[in-house]
Amino acid sequence: MHIGVDLDNTILDATSAHLEYYNQASGLSLTPGDVDDFYLYRLYGWDEAERNAIYHKYGHDIHWNSSPLPMAVEILQQLFNEHQISIITARPLLFREVARFS
């Protein structure tokens, strides 16, 4: 079977990484427990343009420093042993090198 698995917030904890760098940019100290909106930038009082500028500045580090979610690696290894796996991401092309797997 061929299985597609999304990368961010399925395999990797992208939310915590976004919060770390958004906190640096804002001086706030938000945690995953504070998140009640899909659009994290609204928690910081930013508009979309401000978010885009911050994401452009920190996006590489956000994606590079996203850690695997608990059991994600082990489950992927099990799936890989029996199936063809494709990793799917909506990351912008600007950060495509951070999403490459060798």
C-alpha positions as CSV (number, residue, x, y, z in Angstrom):
1,M,0.0,0.0,0.0
2,H,1.2,3.6,-0.7
3,I,0.5,5.8,2.3
4,G,0.9,9.6,2.4
5,V,1.7,11.2,5.7
6,D,1.7,14.9,6.4
7,L,4.9,16.3,7.9
8,D,3.9,19.3,10.2
9,N,1.9,18.5,13.3
10,T,1.5,14.8,12.2
11,I,5.1,13.7,12.3
12,L,6.7,16.9,13.6
13,D,5.6,19.2,16.4
14,A,5.5,22.4,14.3
15,T,3.4,24.3,16.8
16,S,6.0,24.3,19.5
17,A,8.7,25.4,17.0
18,H,6.5,28.2,15.7
19,L,5.8,29.4,19.2
20,E,9.5,29.4,20.2
21,Y,10.4,31.7,17.3
22,Y,7.2,33.8,17.5
23,N,7.9,34.3,21.2
24,Q,11.4,35.5,20.3
25,A,10.0,38.0,17.8
26,S,7.3,39.2,20.1
27,G,8.8,39.0,23.6
28,L,5.8,36.9,24.7
29,S,6.0,33.5,26.3
30,L,3.1,31.5,24.8
31,T,3.0,27.8,25.1
32,P,1.0,25.1,23.2
33,G,-1.5,25.2,26.0
34,D,-2.3,28.8,25.1
35,V,-3.2,27.9,21.5
36,D,-6.9,28.2,20.7
37,D,-6.6,29.3,17.1
38,F,-5.3,27.6,14.0
39,Y,-3.7,30.9,13.0
40,L,-1.0,31.3,15.6
41,Y,-0.2,34.9,14.5
42,R,-3.5,36.1,15.8
43,L,-2.5,35.1,19.3
44,Y,0.3,37.6,19.0
45,G,-1.9,40.4,17.7
46,W,-0.2,40.3,14.3
47,D,-1.9,40.7,11.0
48,E,-1.0,38.4,8.1
49,A,1.6,40.8,6.7
50,E,3.4,40.9,10.0
51,R,3.2,37.1,10.3
52,N,4.6,36.7,6.8
53,A,7.6,38.9,7.6
54,I,8.4,37.0,10.8
55,Y,7.9,33.7,9.1
56,H,10.2,34.7,6.3
57,K,12.9,35.6,8.9
58,Y,12.5,32.6,11.1
59,G,10.9,30.0,8.9
60,H,14.0,28.0,8.1
61,D,14.8,27.7,11.9
62,I,11.2,26.9,12.7
63,H,11.2,24.0,10.3
64,W,14.7,22.8,11.0
65,N,14.0,22.7,14.8
66,S,10.6,21.0,14.7
67,S,10.9,17.8,16.8
68,P,9.2,14.5,16.1
69,L,6.0,14.0,18.0
70,P,6.0,11.1,20.5
71,M,6.0,7.7,18.7
72,A,6.1,9.3,15.2
73,V,9.5,7.8,14.3
74,E,8.7,4.3,15.6
75,I,5.3,4.3,13.8
76,L,6.8,5.5,10.5
77,Q,9.5,2.8,10.8
78,Q,6.8,0.2,11.2
79,L,4.8,1.5,8.3
80,F,8.0,1.8,6.1
81,N,8.7,-1.9,6.7
82,E,5.4,-2.9,5.1
83,H,4.4,-0.1,2.8
84,Q,5.6,2.7,0.5
85,I,5.5,6.0,2.4
86,S,5.4,9.5,1.0
87,I,5.9,12.5,3.2
88,I,3.5,15.4,2.3
89,T,4.0,19.0,3.2
90,A,2.5,22.4,2.4
91,R,5.7,24.2,3.3
92,P,6.6,27.0,0.9
93,L,9.2,26.4,-1.7
94,L,11.4,29.0,0.1
95,F,11.9,26.3,2.8
96,R,11.9,23.2,0.6
97,E,15.5,22.3,1.5
98,V,14.4,21.9,5.1
99,A,11.8,19.3,4.1
100,R,14.1,17.1,2.0
101,F,14.7,13.6,3.2
102,S,17.7,11.6,2.1
